[in-house]
């Protein structure tokens, strides 16, 4: 891909990741909305200073706009996942993917033993948590509400405040958890 195409793809991806309109980015970067639109379409050859202005407006390094994204597949074998346990071993998390400059989420499988609970202290401001129950029955207390999630039920919620995972069921709860951090 040519440099203008790389810049176009990166600019669009970074702008959309931040939920910015072209007008909002124009204000943040001091580059006109028309110019940003042309760059995003690959119809313009932006100057070095223009790329710096856009990078500063997006609060990213200059190279985030000019480097080709690594689209290589990444396999995480089960034996390579990171495992953590609460103090009594009843709540276990298995990390598959961490938050990174190209990934604004974390992906875990969690397990909660029968008759136990875990309290999460909450995550960063504006964070969202997505849970998909694979096995068992999970009672989630979040944001002054209670939700009973059965096998293959899913929920998304604001996770910036403390939330409780409770297993009153007869089996271990196993769930996929994605923590999403808007940029």
C-alpha positions as CSV (number, residue, x, y, z in Angstrom):
1,X,0.0,0.0,0.0
2,X,1.3,3.5,-0.8
3,X,1.9,6.0,2.0
4,X,-1.3,8.1,1.2
5,X,-3.3,4.9,1.5
6,X,-1.7,3.9,4.8
7,X,-2.3,7.4,6.2
8,X,-5.9,7.3,4.9
9,X,-6.6,4.0,6.6
10,X,-4.9,4.9,9.9
11,X,-6.6,8.3,10.1
12,X,-10.1,6.8,9.6
13,X,-9.5,4.0,12.0
14,X,-8.1,6.3,14.7
15,X,-10.8,8.9,14.3
16,X,-13.6,6.2,14.5
17,X,-11.9,4.6,17.5
18,X,-12.3,7.9,19.3
19,X,-15.9,8.4,18.1
20,X,-14.9,11.7,16.5
21,X,-16.6,13.3,13.5
22,X,-14.5,15.0,10.9
23,X,-15.7,18.4,12.3
24,X,-14.6,17.5,15.8
25,X,-11.2,16.3,14.6
26,X,-10.9,19.5,12.5
27,X,-11.3,21.5,15.7
28,X,-8.8,19.4,17.7
29,X,-6.2,19.3,14.9
30,X,-6.6,22.7,13.3
31,X,-6.8,21.0,9.9
32,X,-9.9,21.8,7.9
33,X,-12.7,19.3,7.7
34,X,-12.4,19.3,3.9
35,X,-8.7,18.5,4.0
36,X,-9.3,15.7,6.6
37,X,-11.9,14.2,4.4
38,X,-9.6,14.3,1.4
39,X,-6.8,12.7,3.4
40,X,-9.1,10.0,4.7
41,X,-10.2,9.1,1.2
42,X,-6.5,9.0,0.0
43,X,-7.1,12.0,-2.3
44,X,-4.5,14.2,-0.7
45,X,-0.8,14.1,-0.1
46,X,-0.5,15.6,3.4
47,X,2.6,17.5,4.4
48,X,4.7,16.5,7.4
49,X,3.4,19.4,9.5
50,X,-0.2,18.5,8.6
51,X,0.4,14.9,9.8
52,X,1.8,16.3,13.0
53,X,-1.2,18.5,13.6
54,X,-3.5,15.5,13.0
55,X,-1.5,13.3,15.3
56,X,-1.5,16.0,18.0
57,X,-5.3,16.4,17.6
58,X,-5.7,12.6,18.0
59,X,-3.1,12.5,20.8
60,X,-1.2,9.8,19.1
61,X,2.5,9.5,17.9
62,X,3.3,10.7,14.4
63,X,4.1,7.1,13.4
64,X,0.5,6.0,14.3
65,X,-0.5,7.7,11.1
66,X,2.3,6.7,8.8
67,X,3.1,3.1,9.9
68,X,1.3,0.2,8.2
69,X,-0.8,-1.7,10.7
70,X,0.2,-5.2,11.5
71,X,-2.7,-7.3,10.4
72,X,-1.0,-10.6,11.3
73,X,-3.1,-13.1,13.0
74,X,-2.3,-13.8,16.7
75,X,-2.9,-17.2,18.2
76,X,-2.9,-17.6,22.0
77,X,-2.7,-21.3,22.9
78,X,-4.4,-22.2,26.1
79,X,-1.1,-23.0,27.8
80,X,0.2,-19.5,27.0
81,X,-2.6,-17.6,28.6
82,X,-1.9,-15.6,31.8
83,X,-3.7,-16.9,34.9
84,X,-4.6,-15.1,38.1
85,X,-6.6,-16.1,41.1
86,X,-8.3,-14.2,44.0
87,X,-6.9,-14.7,47.5
88,X,-9.0,-17.8,48.2
89,X,-8.8,-19.3,44.7
90,X,-12.5,-19.2,44.0
91,X,-12.4,-16.6,41.3
92,X,-10.0,-17.2,38.4
93,X,-9.2,-15.1,35.3
94,X,-7.4,-16.3,32.2
95,X,-6.1,-13.4,30.1
96,X,-5.9,-14.0,26.4
97,X,-5.5,-10.4,25.1
98,X,-4.3,-7.2,26.8
99,X,-5.1,-3.6,26.1
100,X,-2.5,-2.2,23.7
101,X,-2.0,0.7,21.3
102,X,-3.8,-1.2,18.6
103,X,-6.4,-2.9,20.9
104,X,-8.5,-0.9,23.3
105,X,-10.0,-4.0,25.0
106,X,-8.9,-6.9,27.2
107,X,-10.3,-10.5,26.7
108,X,-10.6,-13.0,29.5
109,X,-12.2,-16.2,30.4
110,X,-13.3,-16.1,34.1
111,X,-14.4,-18.9,36.4
112,X,-16.3,-18.5,39.7
113,X,-16.8,-21.5,42.0
114,X,-20.3,-22.5,43.2
115,X,-21.4,-20.6,46.3
116,X,-18.8,-17.8,46.0
117,X,-18.7,-14.2,44.9
118,X,-16.1,-11.7,43.6
119,X,-16.2,-7.9,43.9
120,X,-14.4,-6.0,41.1
121,X,-13.3,-2.5,42.2
122,X,-14.3,-1.1,38.9
123,X,-12.3,0.0,35.9
124,X,-11.3,3.3,34.2
125,X,-13.8,6.1,33.5
126,X,-16.1,5.3,30.5
127,X,-15.1,1.7,30.5
128,X,-17.6,-1.0,29.4
129,X,-17.7,-4.6,30.3
130,X,-19.2,-7.3,28.1
131,X,-20.0,-10.7,29.6
132,X,-21.1,-13.9,27.8
133,X,-21.9,-16.8,30.2
134,X,-20.6,-20.1,28.8
135,X,-21.5,-22.3,31.7
136,X,-23.5,-21.9,35.0
137,X,-25.7,-19.1,36.3
138,X,-24.2,-15.7,37.2
139,X,-25.8,-13.1,39.3
140,X,-24.3,-9.7,38.4
141,X,-24.8,-6.6,40.6
142,X,-23.8,-3.5,38.7
143,X,-24.8,0.2,38.8
144,X,-27.6,-0.4,41.4
145,X,-29.2,-3.3,39.4
146,X,-29.1,-7.1,39.6
147,X,-29.0,-9.3,36.5
148,X,-29.3,-13.0,36.4
149,X,-27.4,-14.4,33.5
150,X,-27.8,-18.0,32.4
151,X,-25.8,-20.1,29.9
152,X,-25.3,-18.2,26.6
153,X,-26.9,-14.9,28.1
154,X,-24.8,-11.8,27.6
155,X,-24.7,-8.3,29.1
156,X,-22.8,-5.1,28.6
157,X,-22.6,-2.4,31.3
158,X,-20.6,0.6,32.5
159,X,-17.8,-1.0,34.5
160,X,-16.3,2.2,36.0
161,X,-17.8,1.5,39.4
162,X,-17.5,-1.6,41.6
163,X,-19.5,-4.6,40.5
164,X,-20.2,-8.0,42.0
165,X,-20.1,-11.5,40.4
166,X,-22.1,-14.0,42.5
167,X,-22.6,-17.7,41.8
168,X,-25.6,-19.1,43.7
169,X,-25.9,-21.9,41.1
170,X,-25.0,-25.6,41.4
171,X,-22.0,-25.4,39.0
172,X,-18.9,-23.3,38.4
173,X,-19.6,-20.3,36.3
174,X,-17.5,-19.9,33.2
175,X,-17.8,-16.7,31.1
176,X,-16.0,-14.7,28.5
177,X,-15.3,-11.1,29.7
178,X,-14.3,-8.2,27.5
179,X,-13.2,-5.0,29.1
180,X,-13.5,-2.1,26.6
181,X,-11.7,1.2,27.1
182,X,-12.9,3.9,24.8
183,X,-10.1,6.2,23.7
